Amino acid sequence: MDLSVNLCGITFQSPVAMASGNAGYGIEYQAVSGFSNKDVGAVFLKGTTLQPKLGNKPERVMESPSGLLNSVGLQNPGAKEVIEQYISRLNMEDTRYIINVSGSSIEEYAQVVEMFDQTALPAIEINISCPNVKKGGAAFGNDPDMAAKVVEACRAATSKPLIVKLSPNQTDIAEGARRVIDAGADALSAINTLMGMQIDIHSQMPTLGNNQGGLSGPAIKPVALLKVHQVYQVAKQHDIPIIGLGGIASAEDAIEFFLAGASMVAIGTAIAKDPLIVKKVNKGVAKYMKQHNVNSVAELTGRLKLHTDTVLCG
């Protein structure tokens, strides 16, 4: 069964990727026994900023019911170090590597994108959930105007395909998608983590050193599916592909995202539990396609059949 997909003119051998933050800079996973890049459609590399960042104080990652709360704080060695010490060591024959770019200002986003424009990486993912330090720390992705300005600046800095990672913490994600598409996005990732908190009742303090963090894992899957469905209503009008993510831990989960409108999916939290899960999801997707006489993943995208005569309140 051919599982390859084509997004933005790039061919991916599998529709399943590893989400940013879960596979480091691609080098780290080579030591995992049984792991092969040939099983992975793409590896989204760790979020990278212009200058090195030490990240937030501990604790940074805490388990929660059916998920993880994380507040790593974009710890990374800086764009220059990533390009010189990591990108140059990647074997790009077996899978695609895509950098994830973050910034605290529009200017920083554009600078980092311009630096990666000079590399062999086929595309750039923009994390617009970062705080805008010039506007009191509000996340770019929660403000459609600011999100559009970030994408517009990045679009001017590169000719590579731009994948914009959408925040679920905005009022209207479909409108947010429309604005970044108009600003130059070539593809969308949906969704980033939901903001959450966990409290230690004995110390009466948050368990995370940064007080709050991003919730990921199976707990957010229903939210992610709805957001992908909502974004798809806008994206399909512009022929913009969606990479769906948020709580995917099985082939069945991935198929749900395809039906909701995703052309490809990315797995994050589940990789911490099973580093070889991508291969298992591939097998499950192929089995489903064979059972349903589907020849390509593209045939599944947006195939969701909605109930009619629904009511708005329960």
BAPAZA-253565 format. One record per residue (C-alpha): residue in one letter; x, y, z. Coordinates in Angstrom, 1 decimal, decimal comma. Example, Ala and Ser with C-alpha at 12.3 -4.5 7.8 and 13.67 -1.06 7.14 Angstrom:
! BAPAZA-253565
rec rest=A X=12,3 Y=-4,5 Z=7,8
rec rest=S X=13,7 Y=-1,1 Z=7,1
! end
This chain:
! BAPAZA-253565
rec rest=M X=0,0 Y=0,0 Z=0,0
rec rest=D X=1,4 Y=3,4 Z=-1,0
rec rest=L X=1,3 Y=5,7 Z=2,0
rec rest=S X=3,1 Y=8,6 Z=0,4
rec rest=V X=1,6 Y=12,1 Z=0,4
rec rest=N X=2,5 Y=15,3 Z=-1,4
rec rest=L X=2,2 Y=18,6 Z=0,4
rec rest=C X=3,4 Y=21,9 Z=-1,1
rec rest=G X=5,3 Y=20,1 Z=-3,8
rec rest=I X=7,2 Y=17,9 Z=-1,2
rec rest=T X=6,8 Y=14,1 Z=-1,3
rec rest=F X=6,6 Y=12,4 Z=2,1
rec rest=Q X=7,0 Y=8,6 Z=2,1
rec rest=S X=4,5 Y=8,4 Z=5,0
rec rest=P X=1,6 Y=10,5 Z=6,2
rec rest=V X=2,8 Y=10,3 Z=9,8
rec rest=A X=5,4 Y=12,7 Z=11,2
rec rest=M X=7,0 Y=13,3 Z=14,5
rec rest=A X=5,9 Y=16,6 Z=16,0
rec rest=S X=8,3 Y=19,3 Z=17,0
rec rest=G X=9,8 Y=19,0 Z=20,5
rec rest=N X=9,6 Y=15,2 Z=20,6
rec rest=A X=12,5 Y=14,2 Z=18,5
rec rest=G X=15,1 Y=16,9 Z=19,3
rec rest=Y X=17,1 Y=17,9 Z=16,2
rec rest=G X=16,7 Y=14,5 Z=14,6
rec rest=I X=20,1 Y=13,2 Z=15,7
rec rest=E X=19,0 Y=11,9 Z=19,1
rec rest=Y X=16,6 Y=9,3 Z=17,7
rec rest=Q X=19,2 Y=7,5 Z=15,7
rec rest=A X=20,2 Y=5,7 Z=18,9
rec rest=V X=16,7 Y=4,2 Z=19,5
rec rest=S X=16,8 Y=0,4 Z=18,9
rec rest=G X=14,5 Y=-0,5 Z=16,0
rec rest=F X=14,0 Y=3,0 Z=14,9
rec rest=S X=14,3 Y=3,8 Z=11,2
rec rest=N X=13,8 Y=7,2 Z=9,4
rec rest=K X=12,3 Y=5,2 Z=6,5
rec rest=D X=9,1 Y=4,8 Z=8,7
rec rest=V X=8,7 Y=8,5 Z=9,3
rec rest=G X=7,2 Y=10,9 Z=6,8
rec rest=A X=8,8 Y=13,9 Z=8,5
rec rest=V X=10,6 Y=15,0 Z=11,6
rec rest=F X=9,6 Y=18,4 Z=12,8
rec rest=L X=12,8 Y=19,7 Z=14,6
rec rest=K X=12,8 Y=21,3 Z=18,0
rec rest=G X=11,7 Y=25,0 Z=18,3
rec rest=T X=14,6 Y=27,3 Z=17,5
rec rest=T X=15,1 Y=31,0 Z=18,3
rec rest=L X=17,7 Y=33,5 Z=17,1
rec rest=Q X=19,7 Y=33,4 Z=20,3
rec rest=P X=20,3 Y=30,5 Z=22,7
rec rest=K X=17,6 Y=30,0 Z=25,4
rec rest=L X=18,1 Y=28,2 Z=28,7
rec rest=G X=14,3 Y=27,6 Z=29,0
rec rest=N X=12,1 Y=27,8 Z=32,0
rec rest=K X=13,0 Y=26,7 Z=35,6
rec rest=P X=11,9 Y=23,2 Z=36,7
rec rest=E X=9,6 Y=21,5 Z=36,9
rec rest=R X=9,1 Y=21,6 Z=33,2
rec rest=V X=7,1 Y=18,5 Z=32,4
rec rest=M X=4,3 Y=16,9 Z=34,5
rec rest=E X=1,9 Y=14,1 Z=33,8
rec rest=S X=-1,8 Y=14,8 Z=34,0
rec rest=P X=-4,8 Y=12,5 Z=33,4
rec rest=S X=-4,5 Y=11,3 Z=29,8
rec rest=G X=-1,8 Y=13,8 Z=28,9
rec rest=L X=1,3 Y=15,9 Z=29,7
rec rest=L X=1,7 Y=19,5 Z=30,8
rec rest=N X=4,9 Y=21,0 Z=29,6
rec rest=S X=6,6 Y=24,4 Z=30,0
rec rest=V X=10,1 Y=23,8 Z=28,6
rec rest=G X=10,5 Y=27,4 Z=27,5
rec rest=L X=12,0 Y=26,8 Z=24,1
rec rest=Q X=15,4 Y=25,7 Z=25,4
rec rest=N X=17,6 Y=25,6 Z=22,4
rec rest=P X=21,2 Y=26,5 Z=21,3
rec rest=G X=20,2 Y=29,2 Z=18,9
rec rest=A X=19,7 Y=29,1 Z=15,1
rec rest=K X=23,4 Y=29,5 Z=14,2
rec rest=E X=24,4 Y=26,5 Z=16,3
rec rest=V X=21,5 Y=24,4 Z=15,1
rec rest=I X=22,5 Y=25,0 Z=11,4
rec rest=E X=26,2 Y=24,4 Z=11,9
rec rest=Q X=26,1 Y=21,5 Z=14,4
rec rest=Y X=22,8 Y=19,6 Z=13,7
rec rest=I X=21,4 Y=20,3 Z=10,3
rec rest=S X=24,7 Y=19,4 Z=8,6
rec rest=R X=24,7 Y=16,0 Z=10,3
rec rest=L X=21,2 Y=14,9 Z=9,1
rec rest=N X=20,7 Y=12,2 Z=6,5
rec rest=M X=18,0 Y=13,6 Z=4,4
rec rest=E X=17,6 Y=10,6 Z=2,0
rec rest=D X=15,1 Y=8,6 Z=4,2
rec rest=T X=12,8 Y=11,3 Z=5,6
rec rest=R X=12,1 Y=15,0 Z=5,5
rec rest=Y X=13,3 Y=17,3 Z=8,3
rec rest=I X=11,4 Y=20,6 Z=8,9
rec rest=I X=12,6 Y=23,2 Z=11,3
rec rest=N X=10,2 Y=24,8 Z=13,8
rec rest=V X=10,9 Y=28,6 Z=14,2
rec rest=S X=10,0 Y=30,7 Z=17,2
rec rest=G X=10,5 Y=34,3 Z=18,2
rec rest=S X=9,6 Y=37,1 Z=20,6
rec rest=S X=9,2 Y=39,7 Z=17,9
rec rest=I X=8,2 Y=39,9 Z=14,3
rec rest=E X=11,7 Y=40,9 Z=13,4
rec rest=E X=13,2 Y=37,8 Z=15,2
rec rest=Y X=10,9 Y=35,4 Z=13,3
rec rest=A X=11,9 Y=36,9 Z=10,0
rec rest=Q X=15,7 Y=36,7 Z=10,9
rec rest=V X=15,5 Y=33,1 Z=11,9
rec rest=V X=13,5 Y=32,1 Z=8,8
rec rest=E X=16,0 Y=33,9 Z=6,6
rec rest=M X=18,8 Y=31,9 Z=8,2
rec rest=F X=17,1 Y=28,5 Z=7,6
rec rest=D X=16,2 Y=29,6 Z=4,1
rec rest=Q X=19,9 Y=29,0 Z=3,3
rec rest=T X=19,8 Y=25,4 Z=4,4
rec rest=A X=18,8 Y=22,2 Z=2,6
rec rest=L X=15,6 Y=21,8 Z=4,7
rec rest=P X=12,6 Y=21,6 Z=2,5
rec rest=A X=10,1 Y=23,6 Z=4,5
rec rest=I X=9,8 Y=25,8 Z=7,7
rec rest=E X=7,2 Y=25,5 Z=10,4
rec rest=I X=6,3 Y=28,7 Z=12,3
rec rest=N X=5,3 Y=28,5 Z=15,9
rec rest=I X=3,0 Y=31,5 Z=16,4
rec rest=S X=2,1 Y=30,6 Z=19,9
rec rest=C X=5,2 Y=32,4 Z=21,3
rec rest=P X=4,7 Y=35,5 Z=23,5
rec rest=N X=5,1 Y=38,9 Z=21,9
rec rest=V X=7,4 Y=40,7 Z=24,3
rec rest=K X=6,7 Y=44,1 Z=22,7
rec rest=K X=3,0 Y=43,7 Z=23,4
rec rest=G X=3,0 Y=42,6 Z=27,0
rec rest=G X=3,6 Y=39,0 Z=26,4
rec rest=A X=0,4 Y=38,1 Z=24,6
rec rest=A X=0,9 Y=35,1 Z=22,2
rec rest=F X=1,1 Y=36,1 Z=18,5
rec rest=G X=-1,2 Y=33,1 Z=17,6
rec rest=N X=-4,0 Y=34,4 Z=19,8
rec rest=D X=-4,3 Y=37,7 Z=17,8
rec rest=P X=-5,2 Y=37,2 Z=14,1
rec rest=D X=-3,6 Y=40,6 Z=13,2
rec rest=M X=-0,3 Y=39,8 Z=14,9
rec rest=A X=-0,3 Y=36,3 Z=13,5
rec rest=A X=-0,8 Y=37,6 Z=10,0
rec rest=K X=2,1 Y=40,1 Z=10,4
rec rest=V X=4,4 Y=37,4 Z=11,6
rec rest=V X=3,6 Y=35,2 Z=8,6
rec rest=E X=3,8 Y=38,1 Z=6,2
rec rest=A X=7,3 Y=39,0 Z=7,5
rec rest=C X=8,4 Y=35,3 Z=7,2
rec rest=R X=7,0 Y=35,0 Z=3,7
rec rest=A X=9,2 Y=37,9 Z=2,6
rec rest=A X=12,3 Y=36,1 Z=4,2
rec rest=T X=12,1 Y=32,8 Z=2,4
rec rest=S X=10,9 Y=31,0 Z=-0,8
rec rest=K X=10,5 Y=27,7 Z=1,1
rec rest=P X=7,0 Y=26,5 Z=1,9
rec rest=L X=5,8 Y=27,9 Z=5,2
rec rest=I X=3,8 Y=25,8 Z=7,6
rec rest=V X=2,0 Y=27,8 Z=10,2
rec rest=K X=1,2 Y=26,0 Z=13,5
rec rest=L X=-2,1 Y=27,3 Z=14,8
rec rest=S X=-2,9 Y=28,0 Z=18,5
rec rest=P X=-6,2 Y=26,5 Z=19,8
rec rest=N X=-6,2 Y=29,3 Z=22,4
rec rest=Q X=-7,7 Y=31,9 Z=20,1
rec rest=T X=-11,3 Y=33,0 Z=19,8
rec rest=D X=-12,0 Y=31,8 Z=16,2
rec rest=I X=-9,4 Y=29,4 Z=14,8
rec rest=A X=-11,0 Y=29,3 Z=11,4
rec rest=E X=-10,7 Y=33,1 Z=11,1
rec rest=G X=-7,1 Y=32,8 Z=12,4
rec rest=A X=-6,4 Y=30,3 Z=9,6
rec rest=R X=-7,9 Y=32,5 Z=7,0
rec rest=R X=-5,7 Y=35,4 Z=8,0
rec rest=V X=-2,4 Y=33,5 Z=7,9
rec rest=I X=-3,4 Y=31,9 Z=4,6
rec rest=D X=-4,0 Y=35,4 Z=3,2
rec rest=A X=-0,6 Y=36,4 Z=4,6
rec rest=G X=1,3 Y=33,7 Z=2,8
rec rest=A X=1,0 Y=30,3 Z=4,6
rec rest=D X=1,4 Y=27,3 Z=2,3
rec rest=A X=0,2 Y=24,8 Z=4,9
rec rest=L X=-1,2 Y=24,7 Z=8,4
rec rest=S X=-0,5 Y=22,6 Z=11,5
rec rest=A X=-3,4 Y=22,2 Z=13,9
rec rest=I X=-3,3 Y=22,2 Z=16,8
rec rest=N X=-0,7 Y=23,4 Z=19,2
rec rest=T X=-1,1 Y=22,6 Z=22,9
rec rest=L X=-4,0 Y=23,9 Z=25,1
rec rest=M X=-2,9 Y=26,0 Z=28,1
rec rest=G X=-3,4 Y=24,4 Z=31,5
rec rest=M X=-2,3 Y=24,3 Z=35,1
rec rest=Q X=-1,8 Y=21,6 Z=37,7
rec rest=I X=-1,7 Y=22,3 Z=41,5
rec rest=D X=0,1 Y=20,5 Z=44,3
rec rest=I X=-2,5 Y=20,6 Z=47,2
rec rest=H X=0,2 Y=20,0 Z=49,8
rec rest=S X=2,5 Y=22,9 Z=48,8
rec rest=Q X=-0,5 Y=24,8 Z=47,5
rec rest=M X=1,6 Y=25,8 Z=44,5
rec rest=P X=1,5 Y=25,0 Z=40,7
rec rest=T X=3,6 Y=21,9 Z=39,9
rec rest=L X=5,2 Y=23,6 Z=36,9
rec rest=G X=8,0 Y=26,1 Z=37,6
rec rest=N X=6,4 Y=28,5 Z=35,1
rec rest=N X=3,0 Y=28,1 Z=36,8
rec rest=Q X=1,2 Y=27,1 Z=33,6
rec rest=G X=2,0 Y=25,1 Z=30,5
rec rest=G X=0,8 Y=23,4 Z=27,4
rec rest=L X=-1,5 Y=20,4 Z=27,7
rec rest=S X=-0,9 Y=17,6 Z=25,1
rec rest=G X=-1,8 Y=13,9 Z=24,7
rec rest=P X=-5,1 Y=12,0 Z=24,4
rec rest=A X=-6,9 Y=14,5 Z=26,7
rec rest=I X=-6,9 Y=17,1 Z=23,9
rec rest=K X=-7,8 Y=14,9 Z=20,9
rec rest=P X=-11,5 Y=15,7 Z=20,8
rec rest=V X=-10,7 Y=19,5 Z=20,8
rec rest=A X=-8,0 Y=19,0 Z=18,2
rec rest=L X=-10,4 Y=17,1 Z=15,9
rec rest=L X=-13,0 Y=19,8 Z=16,0
rec rest=K X=-10,4 Y=22,5 Z=15,4
rec rest=V X=-9,0 Y=20,6 Z=12,3
rec rest=H X=-12,6 Y=20,2 Z=11,0
rec rest=Q X=-13,2 Y=24,0 Z=11,5
rec rest=V X=-9,9 Y=25,0 Z=9,9
rec rest=Y X=-10,5 Y=22,6 Z=6,9
rec rest=Q X=-13,7 Y=24,5 Z=6,0
rec rest=V X=-11,4 Y=27,5 Z=5,2
rec rest=A X=-8,3 Y=25,7 Z=4,0
rec rest=K X=-10,0 Y=23,6 Z=1,4
rec rest=Q X=-11,2 Y=26,8 Z=-0,3
rec rest=H X=-7,6 Y=27,8 Z=-0,9
rec rest=D X=-6,2 Y=24,2 Z=-1,5
rec rest=I X=-4,1 Y=24,6 Z=1,7
rec rest=P X=-3,1 Y=21,3 Z=3,3
rec rest=I X=-3,4 Y=20,6 Z=7,1
rec rest=I X=-1,1 Y=18,6 Z=9,3
rec rest=G X=-3,3 Y=17,4 Z=12,1
rec rest=L X=-2,0 Y=16,8 Z=15,6
rec rest=G X=-3,2 Y=16,6 Z=19,2
rec rest=G X=-3,5 Y=13,4 Z=21,1
rec rest=I X=-2,8 Y=10,9 Z=18,3
rec rest=A X=-1,7 Y=7,5 Z=19,8
rec rest=S X=-3,0 Y=5,0 Z=17,3
rec rest=A X=-3,9 Y=4,4 Z=13,6
rec rest=E X=-7,5 Y=4,9 Z=14,5
rec rest=D X=-6,7 Y=8,4 Z=15,9
rec rest=A X=-4,7 Y=9,3 Z=12,7
rec rest=I X=-7,6 Y=8,2 Z=10,5
rec rest=E X=-10,0 Y=10,4 Z=12,4
rec rest=F X=-7,8 Y=13,4 Z=11,7
rec rest=F X=-7,7 Y=12,5 Z=8,0
rec rest=L X=-11,5 Y=12,3 Z=7,9
rec rest=A X=-11,7 Y=15,6 Z=9,7
rec rest=G X=-9,6 Y=17,3 Z=7,0
rec rest=A X=-5,9 Y=16,6 Z=7,6
rec rest=S X=-3,7 Y=15,6 Z=4,7
rec rest=M X=-1,0 Y=14,4 Z=7,1
rec rest=V X=-0,6 Y=13,9 Z=10,9
rec rest=A X=2,1 Y=14,4 Z=13,5
rec rest=I X=2,6 Y=12,5 Z=16,7
rec rest=G X=4,0 Y=14,1 Z=19,9
rec rest=T X=3,3 Y=12,9 Z=23,4
rec rest=A X=2,7 Y=9,2 Z=22,4
rec rest=I X=6,3 Y=9,0 Z=21,2
rec rest=A X=7,5 Y=9,4 Z=24,8
rec rest=K X=5,6 Y=6,2 Z=25,7
rec rest=D X=6,4 Y=4,3 Z=22,5
rec rest=P X=9,4 Y=5,6 Z=20,3
rec rest=L X=8,4 Y=3,2 Z=17,5
rec rest=I X=4,7 Y=4,2 Z=17,4
rec rest=V X=5,0 Y=5,8 Z=13,9
rec rest=K X=5,7 Y=2,4 Z=12,3
rec rest=K X=2,7 Y=0,9 Z=14,0
rec rest=V X=0,4 Y=3,7 Z=12,9
rec rest=N X=1,6 Y=3,3 Z=9,3
rec rest=K X=0,6 Y=-0,3 Z=9,4
rec rest=G X=-2,8 Y=0,4 Z=10,8
rec rest=V X=-3,5 Y=3,1 Z=8,3
rec rest=A X=-2,5 Y=0,8 Z=5,4
rec rest=K X=-4,7 Y=-1,9 Z=6,8
rec rest=Y X=-7,7 Y=0,5 Z=7,0
rec rest=M X=-7,1 Y=1,7 Z=3,4
rec rest=K X=-7,1 Y=-1,8 Z=2,1
rec rest=Q X=-10,3 Y=-2,7 Z=3,9
rec rest=H X=-12,1 Y=0,3 Z=2,5
rec rest=N X=-10,6 Y=0,1 Z=-1,0
rec rest=V X=-8,8 Y=3,4 Z=-0,6
rec rest=N X=-5,8 Y=3,9 Z=-2,8
rec rest=S X=-4,3 Y=7,0 Z=-1,2
rec rest=V X=-4,4 Y=9,0 Z=2,0
rec rest=A X=-5,6 Y=12,0 Z=0,0
rec rest=E X=-8,9 Y=10,1 Z=-0,7
rec rest=L X=-9,5 Y=10,0 Z=3,1
rec rest=T X=-8,9 Y=13,8 Z=3,7
rec rest=G X=-12,1 Y=15,6 Z=4,5
rec rest=R X=-14,3 Y=12,5 Z=3,9
rec rest=L X=-16,2 Y=13,1 Z=7,2
rec rest=K X=-20,0 Y=12,7 Z=6,8
rec rest=L X=-21,8 Y=15,0 Z=9,1
rec rest=H X=-25,2 Y=14,4 Z=10,7
rec rest=T X=-28,0 Y=16,6 Z=9,5
rec rest=D X=-30,8 Y=18,4 Z=11,4
rec rest=T X=-28,5 Y=18,9 Z=14,5
rec rest=V X=-29,4 Y=21,2 Z=17,4
rec rest=L X=-27,0 Y=23,7 Z=18,9
rec rest=C X=-27,6 Y=23,0 Z=22,6
rec rest=G X=-27,6 Y=19,6 Z=24,3
! end
